[in-house]
Amino acid sequence: MKPAAFAYATPTTVEEALDVLRADPDNTTVLAGGQSLVPMLNLRMAAPDVVLDLNGIGELARVEAGNGVMRIGAMVRQRALETDERIARRLPLMTEAATHIAHVPIRTRGTLGGSLAHAEPSAELPATVAALGGRMVLRGAGGERSLSAQDFFVGPLTTAREPDELLVAVEVEAPPAGTGWAVVEIARTHGAFALAGVAALVRLGADGRIERARAALCGVGSVPYIATWLNDAVAGEEPGAELFERVARRVSEELDPYDDAHASATYRRRVAGVITARALATAAERGRAT
């Protein structure tokens, strides 16, 4: 099929893009990498009056680092998350997560902001940004505001972005030196969406005990599951199989996953606990090695 007719806007600045949005926010759709939107247009699952193409806005493709915080523009390609040395050095969790996204041709077009704004429950980047404690930066007529993952993701394919706002960047505080990381997921085939996935960070102290831990999961609910209790549960403990199995059991008990054609809720719940324990163990090992 071919898409229904639409007007096509190609701004070169964020302000120009916002002007287009303000003119008709309810009937304008934003095009980033197009890996999700274009098939929806072709199938006429989406039929906007205006398609707003962000690919000409250089400001949105910048990666900036300063004062321990990385600001990654919404139009930074997923392939750049995988290959940019600055990101790999400061945010290796994001680099590893990018390697799990589909295949290289998809990552070459797909963008960080596009994935986050699309809010697919099984996508890796929303959970990864959540695990990192990142904040989504939105710009509208009133200026910029930033939202945590807990506030930004509100449901499947649904975020807190207002119709006249753009997601312009993600800001992430780089984890302290000595923090280990891991992304573990289960998918039916290489490159497919995760049936369940987890992004985890673990920092060990000089005594080998856990000082800090964070984890978030994808594919197990309508929004990323963020284990807000995790740090309190493991801080001061020796990392090991018994500890991580306790965490795994709690994760499995707390999840409320869905059934679909790919996996049952029961399977997702069980697998989520298993991969959480694996991710924490890998992150702890990497933290020990740094």
LINURMO-V828111 format. One record per backbone hydrogen bond with DSSP energy under -1.0 kcal/mol. NH is the residue of the N-H (numbers start at 1). CO is the residue of the C=O. Records with the same first field share a line. If there is no record, write none. Layout:
NH->CO ; CO
This chain:
7->49
9->51
17->13
18->14
19->15
20->16
21->17
22->18
23->19
27->24
29->50
31->52
38->34
40->36
41->37
42->38
43->39
44->41
45->40
46->40
49->27
50->27
51->7
52->29
53->9
54->31
57->54
60->57
61->58
64->71
66->69
69->66
70->172
71->64
72->170
73->62
74->168
75->60
76->73
78->110
79->107
81->77
82->78
83->79
84->80
88->84
89->85
90->86
91->87
95->91
96->92
97->93
98->94
99->95
100->97
101->98
107->103
108->104
110->106
112->76
113->74
115->111
116->112
117->113
118->114
119->115
123->120
128->124
129->125
130->126
131->127
132->128
133->130
134->129
135->171
136->147
137->169
138->145
139->166
140->143
143->140
145->138
147->136
152->148
153->149
154->158
155->158
157->119
158->155
160->152
165->162
166->139
168->137
169->137
170->72
171->135
172->70
174->68
179->176
180->202
182->200
184->198
186->196
192->189
194->122
195->186
196->186
197->218
198->184
199->216
200->182
201->214
202->180
203->212
205->209
208->205
210->237
211->203
212->203
214->201
216->199
217->225
218->197
219->121
225->217
227->215
228->226
230->227
233->229
234->230
235->231
236->210
237->234
244->240
245->241
246->242
247->243
248->244
249->245
250->246
251->247
252->248
253->249
254->250
255->251
260->263
268->264
269->265
270->266
271->267
272->268
273->269
274->270
275->271
276->272
277->273
278->274
279->275
280->276
281->277
282->278
283->279
284->280
285->281
286->282
287->283
288->284
289->285
